[in-house]
Amino acid sequence: MRRAAAPALALALLAGCNASSGAGFEVDGGVIVTAAPRGTVVALWDVRSTNPAYFYKYGEGTRDGSKFTLTWEEDPPTAALNAGDYGVAIFALLPEGATVPDGKVAIENLSLQGISADTGVVFRLATSTGPAWSTALPTRFSCTSCVRSQLGNGDRYDLTPCAAVTIQGPGAPLCDW
């Protein structure tokens, strides 16, 4: 019985994701923001292993109504990863046609219309030295949901269906992993 449930669970968790046999990965998520019905969505990788910490823009997609799509054709560059082997990406909704070059960005300088404060994508290599919670995730890209710490520190990310990745209002507090 358990063996039959495992493939069904894996298929359910991949809903809204498109992982090809190559490096590509696609997120088809939701938007619950009342801003304009179209927009640009960028992936901001939260790099905390350096001092100072920074966000690195790598990945761009589009919003259409209550949905957004963002596809990566390649794995993130080393500069987008913590310690060069794991990364956490959140999604930021910007006005339609906005352009942000790949690289370090100051989030406070973006015209944010929404952000995925409770969901995102985690990327990790098999040799990752990331946080303890990251070892439970598959290697490469995974859609994730923030599990807030009841103690006020040490939030973590757990696997979630990509269709559950959601952009909400820009004032929402980010996951403090």
Secondary structure, 3 states (H helix, E strand, C coil): CHHHHHHHHHHHHCCCEEECCCCCEEEEEEECCCCCCEEEEEEEEEECCCCCCEEEEEEEEEEECCEEEEEECCCCCHHHCECCCEEEEEEEEEECCCCCCCEEECHHHCCCCEECCCEEEEEECCCCCCCHHHHHCCCEEEEEEEECCCCCCCCEEEECCHHHCEEECCCCCCCCC
